[in-house]
């Protein structure tokens, strides 16, 4: 039979879950930004007219972040 949680325990649990998913959102956003900035830097170094590396690295970092989030969600 499951135990009843006190209001303080419920609040701590809600904060923990909120922090976990907020961290995942920040991870996703940060990886996109990292892909953009690294890609723009490479595009500038290679003097490319179109932002090829910025686009491709953003997409690659995005898929990488999705994979890491997927692994984190499977662990729970």
Secondary structure, 3 states (H helix, E strand, C coil): CCCCCCHHHHHHHHHHHHHHHHHHHHHHHHHHHHHHHHHHHHHHHCCCCCCHHHHHHHHHHHHHHHHHHHHHHHHC
